Amino acid sequence: METIDFIPLVKAYPALSRTYGEVSCVAGVEMTREGPRWIRLYPVPFRALEDDKQFRKYQPVRLRAATHSGDLRPETRRPDLDSIELRGDPISSRNAWALRRRFVEPLMLPSMCEIARRQRRERTSLGVFRPRRVIALEIEKASVDEGKRQIARAWVAQTSLLDGLGSDERANQLRELEQAPWTFKYRYECDEAGCRTHTQSIIDWEIAQFYRRVRHFDDWRDRMKARWLGELCGADRDTAFFVGNMHQHPRSFLVLGVWWPPRRPEQLALADLGDV
């Protein structure tokens, strides 16, 4: 075990595991003397954490973590959940996310194609890059896994008992994890000559939450695209994608989250030159 200072950047929507129950994968940066470096915390049963341990994105956290013997991805650490200590408010997004840029910009890579090469060469499993062009937000019907529903029910019941609360009371606090009936994917071209485009599923917790807010509207698809394509990937945004691969399928990468500060004046100037 080592103590690390960690800034979470993305939090994946919970997955259901027969080994761990309901867990999330959290990726972010460890702040070291040499600069920021990628860290993945897994497993994190986020909804079951005590309130004073439920960290937010960009909120400094101190905790103890160890190399994960069951996960060969070099960035993965198994967290000691009892050691989680929140170290202040989330880092400000003022001035075009100036403070956040200090630990994201050093990690920025040229393209998704480059991240894929590094995975083959060095087993890299996390990265961030700016896509050249985001083509579409694709919405596809997802299958609902009844086996996962059973895991979800068992996890809620088990957590209720472990926390010393009655099952009904705890179930009200920790409702069964909802499996969204849709999958959301970005199709984009990365900034590399000859890129044939990439299509990757988005597993960010925030897109699932946004879907739940708009699903009751007749035009929910338009609302999803307005937010996740028109706004987060708009021409006035310095859009980048946080990506991570799958443990069992290391060549397959997913979009873990979106970096979308407003473009700085010099970026807008370059964009205008590109239109000439």
KEDO-665286 format. One line per field, with one value per residue (C-alpha): residue in one letter; x, y, z; residue number from 1. Coordinates in Angstrom, 3 decimals. Example, Ala and Ser with C-alpha at 12.3 -4.5 7.8 and 13.67 -1.06 7.14 Angstrom:
residuo = (A,S)
xx = (12.300,13.670)
yy = (-4.500,-1.060)
zz = (7.800,7.140)
num = (1,2)
% end
This chain:
residuo = (M,E,T,I,D,F,I,P,L,V,K,A,Y,P,A,L,S,R,T,Y,G,E,V,S,C,V,A,G,V,E,M,T,R,E,G,P,R,W,I,R,L,Y,P,V,P,F,R,A,L,E,D,D,K,Q,F,R,K,Y,Q,P,V,R,L,R,A,A,T,H,S,G,D,L,R,P,E,T,R,R,P,D,L,D,S,I,E,L,R,G,D,P,I,S,S,R,N,A,W,A,L,R,R,R,F,V,E,P,L,M,L,P,S,M,C,E,I,A,R,R,Q,R,R,E,R,T,S,L,G,V,F,R,P,R,R,V,I,A,L,E,I,E,K,A,S,V,D,E,G,K,R,Q,I,A,R,A,W,V,A,Q,T,S,L,L,D,G,L,G,S,D,E,R,A,N,Q,L,R,E,L,E,Q,A,P,W,T,F,K,Y,R,Y,E,C,D,E,A,G,C,R,T,H,T,Q,S,I,I,D,W,E,I,A,Q,F,Y,R,R,V,R,H,F,D,D,W,R,D,R,M,K,A,R,W,L,G,E,L,C,G,A,D,R,D,T,A,F,F,V,G,N,M,H,Q,H,P,R,S,F,L,V,L,G,V,W,W,P,P,R,R,P,E,Q,L,A,L,A,D,L,G,D,V)
xx = (0.000,1.122,-0.546,-1.401,-2.826,-5.394,-7.594,-10.511,-11.229,-13.825,-16.155,-17.659,-21.266,-21.378,-20.873,-22.143,-19.621,-20.195,-16.926,-17.347,-21.064,-21.789,-18.587,-17.305,-13.992,-12.545,-9.684,-7.654,-4.213,-1.830,0.049,3.741,6.942,7.600,4.153,0.732,0.455,-2.532,-4.127,-7.204,-8.973,-10.843,-13.099,-14.969,-18.517,-19.253,-22.935,-22.206,-19.509,-20.240,-21.211,-17.909,-16.011,-18.057,-15.677,-16.591,-14.749,-11.689,-11.866,-8.466,-8.471,-5.866,-6.061,-4.053,-3.863,-1.967,-1.092,-4.067,-2.999,-6.092,-5.751,-2.621,-3.183,-0.209,-2.274,-4.732,-4.661,-6.899,-8.049,-8.344,-11.840,-11.628,-8.638,-10.397,-9.952,-11.452,-8.949,-11.074,-13.528,-13.296,-10.677,-12.168,-13.147,-12.614,-10.514,-11.153,-10.312,-6.826,-6.139,-7.456,-5.316,-2.183,-2.653,-4.546,-2.463,0.773,-1.072,-2.507,-1.491,-1.740,-4.460,-6.413,-4.280,-1.200,-2.830,-3.579,0.068,1.208,-1.163,0.443,3.931,3.702,0.274,-0.947,-4.604,-5.589,-5.205,-6.593,-6.485,-8.287,-10.307,-9.991,-13.700,-16.596,-18.943,-21.905,-23.426,-24.869,-27.732,-28.362,-30.727,-29.047,-29.968,-30.987,-29.158,-31.398,-28.322,-27.074,-30.456,-30.078,-26.576,-27.967,-30.699,-28.269,-25.810,-28.459,-29.618,-26.081,-25.075,-28.175,-27.251,-23.578,-24.439,-26.635,-29.785,-33.012,-33.193,-36.186,-34.609,-31.292,-33.013,-34.680,-31.258,-29.543,-32.035,-31.339,-28.921,-30.813,-29.519,-30.046,-31.880,-29.615,-25.921,-24.313,-21.280,-19.071,-17.971,-15.037,-11.878,-8.704,-5.901,-3.713,-3.232,-5.062,-7.323,-10.292,-12.434,-13.215,-16.537,-16.437,-19.050,-19.386,-19.495,-19.361,-21.723,-22.844,-24.307,-26.468,-27.643,-28.430,-30.413,-32.523,-33.312,-34.511,-35.912,-39.521,-39.497,-40.589,-37.468,-35.006,-32.690,-32.418,-31.721,-28.978,-27.331,-27.687,-25.815,-23.245,-22.536,-23.607,-22.483,-19.624,-18.132,-19.043,-16.716,-16.168,-14.964,-11.477,-12.894,-10.841,-11.825,-10.646,-10.376,-9.580,-9.400,-11.178,-9.347,-10.389,-10.072,-7.072,-7.196,-10.752,-11.045,-14.089,-14.802,-14.672,-15.509,-15.254,-12.929,-14.691,-13.339,-13.966,-11.318,-8.661,-8.256,-5.214,-7.123,-10.035,-7.609,-6.059,-9.515,-10.427,-7.252,-8.188,-11.460,-9.722)
yy = (0.000,3.530,6.846,8.844,12.269,11.712,13.942,12.056,13.066,10.510,8.072,5.252,4.204,1.282,-2.214,-5.414,-8.075,-11.491,-10.993,-7.428,-6.667,-3.149,-1.238,1.767,2.387,5.803,7.266,10.350,11.611,11.000,14.183,13.368,15.430,14.495,15.705,14.105,10.451,8.289,6.117,3.897,2.963,-0.343,-1.583,1.390,0.626,4.319,4.361,2.363,4.726,6.892,10.457,11.860,9.591,10.205,12.417,14.552,15.053,17.297,17.065,16.339,13.032,11.325,7.565,4.386,2.057,-1.003,-2.686,-4.715,-8.350,-9.249,-6.434,-6.340,-2.829,-0.835,2.144,0.139,0.318,-1.350,1.383,1.082,2.560,3.256,5.520,7.940,11.529,14.481,17.339,20.367,21.469,20.481,22.439,25.546,25.746,29.522,31.232,28.578,25.809,27.223,25.324,22.043,22.419,22.161,18.446,17.487,19.240,17.343,14.074,15.140,12.864,13.630,11.126,7.974,6.212,7.079,5.765,2.489,2.195,2.823,0.127,-2.415,-1.248,-0.395,-1.742,1.848,1.689,5.327,8.463,11.830,13.488,16.093,14.622,16.453,16.128,14.624,13.247,11.896,10.764,7.357,5.956,2.224,-0.149,-2.104,-5.542,-5.868,-8.692,-10.505,-12.015,-8.528,-7.652,-10.521,-9.342,-5.835,-7.079,-9.259,-6.375,-4.022,-6.640,-7.527,-3.889,-3.246,-5.985,-5.056,-1.464,-2.511,-1.095,-2.888,-4.171,-2.014,1.130,0.545,-0.392,3.012,4.636,2.275,1.459,-1.338,-0.175,0.739,-0.687,1.932,0.486,2.468,2.680,5.958,6.128,8.808,8.469,10.742,11.310,11.735,14.128,11.757,11.528,8.535,7.999,5.922,7.213,5.556,4.566,4.084,3.561,6.260,4.864,8.146,8.149,11.636,10.594,7.978,10.590,13.043,10.379,9.771,13.485,13.757,10.304,11.327,13.938,13.011,14.682,13.059,11.988,15.587,16.725,14.102,15.229,18.916,18.365,15.673,16.688,20.309,21.643,19.455,19.100,22.560,24.757,27.029,24.153,22.720,19.214,16.169,12.600,10.629,6.994,3.704,0.121,-3.011,-5.412,-8.508,-6.809,-4.466,-3.362,-2.051,1.491,3.297,6.988,7.469,11.164,14.465,17.401,20.517,23.860,26.933,27.478,30.004,33.102,31.671,28.463,30.438,32.462,29.284,27.873,31.026,30.742,27.174,28.422,30.865)
zz = (0.000,-0.748,-0.014,-3.136,-3.870,-6.570,-8.717,-10.306,-13.892,-14.966,-13.293,-15.340,-14.947,-12.491,-13.842,-12.270,-11.345,-9.809,-7.931,-6.688,-7.033,-8.247,-8.923,-10.794,-12.461,-11.618,-13.633,-12.872,-12.078,-9.234,-8.407,-8.075,-7.909,-11.519,-12.573,-13.096,-14.054,-14.859,-12.173,-12.393,-9.153,-9.270,-7.788,-6.306,-5.050,-5.288,-4.381,-1.221,0.044,3.055,2.187,3.423,1.001,-2.149,-4.091,-7.085,-10.358,-10.014,-6.213,-4.606,-2.720,-0.579,-0.141,0.148,-2.831,-3.970,-7.245,-8.437,-8.765,-10.791,-13.320,-15.471,-16.828,-15.508,-14.287,-12.180,-8.374,-5.789,-3.367,0.401,0.621,4.340,3.749,1.377,2.552,0.672,0.491,-0.313,-2.967,-6.631,-8.550,-10.126,-13.794,-13.926,-16.600,-19.250,-16.768,-16.225,-12.987,-14.391,-17.498,-15.341,-14.806,-17.984,-20.640,-19.732,-20.431,-23.792,-26.687,-30.415,-31.340,-30.551,-33.146,-31.071,-27.896,-29.703,-30.736,-27.166,-25.936,-28.245,-27.353,-23.643,-22.522,-22.031,-21.002,-20.368,-22.438,-23.460,-26.889,-28.996,-31.874,-35.174,-35.975,-34.022,-36.650,-34.711,-31.457,-32.275,-30.190,-30.386,-28.650,-25.851,-24.576,-20.926,-19.146,-16.663,-15.002,-14.246,-12.770,-10.332,-9.386,-8.819,-6.485,-4.556,-4.194,-2.798,-0.301,0.789,1.189,3.263,5.721,5.911,6.735,9.619,8.063,7.346,3.809,2.918,4.335,2.609,-0.643,-0.643,-0.391,-2.827,-5.505,-7.919,-10.589,-13.725,-16.968,-19.658,-22.686,-25.040,-25.749,-26.759,-29.034,-30.496,-34.104,-34.809,-36.771,-34.753,-35.628,-37.611,-41.351,-42.741,-39.721,-40.855,-37.961,-34.635,-33.089,-29.305,-26.622,-23.970,-20.430,-18.534,-15.540,-16.558,-19.905,-18.184,-15.682,-18.474,-20.332,-17.235,-17.035,-20.633,-21.444,-20.717,-23.494,-27.019,-28.399,-25.950,-28.787,-29.974,-26.412,-26.042,-29.265,-28.425,-25.166,-25.987,-29.559,-30.050,-26.670,-25.404,-28.895,-30.166,-32.211,-29.214,-27.013,-26.572,-26.730,-25.794,-24.983,-21.978,-23.083,-21.413,-22.573,-21.398,-19.108,-21.039,-24.446,-24.179,-27.824,-27.354,-25.988,-24.598,-24.078,-20.307,-20.336,-22.164,-21.512,-22.797,-21.527,-23.671,-26.305,-25.426,-27.642,-29.428,-30.223,-31.647,-33.769,-35.204,-35.891,-37.818,-39.879,-40.718,-42.235,-44.572)
num = (1,2,3,4,5,6,7,8,9,10,11,12,13,14,15,16,17,18,19,20,21,22,23,24,25,26,27,28,29,30,31,32,33,34,35,36,37,38,39,40,41,42,43,44,45,46,47,48,49,50,51,52,53,54,55,56,57,58,59,60,61,62,63,64,65,66,67,68,69,70,71,72,73,74,75,76,77,78,79,80,81,82,83,84,85,86,87,88,89,90,91,92,93,94,95,96,97,98,99,100,101,102,103,104,105,106,107,108,109,110,111,112,113,114,115,116,117,118,119,120,121,122,123,124,125,126,127,128,129,130,131,132,133,134,135,136,137,138,139,140,141,142,143,144,145,146,147,148,149,150,151,152,153,154,155,156,157,158,159,160,161,162,163,164,165,166,167,168,169,170,171,172,173,174,175,176,177,178,179,180,181,182,183,184,185,186,187,188,189,190,191,192,193,194,195,196,197,198,199,200,201,202,203,204,205,206,207,208,209,210,211,212,213,214,215,216,217,218,219,220,221,222,223,224,225,226,227,228,229,230,231,232,233,234,235,236,237,238,239,240,241,242,243,244,245,246,247,248,249,250,251,252,253,254,255,256,257,258,259,260,261,262,263,264,265,266,267,268,269,270,271,272,273,274,275,276)
% end
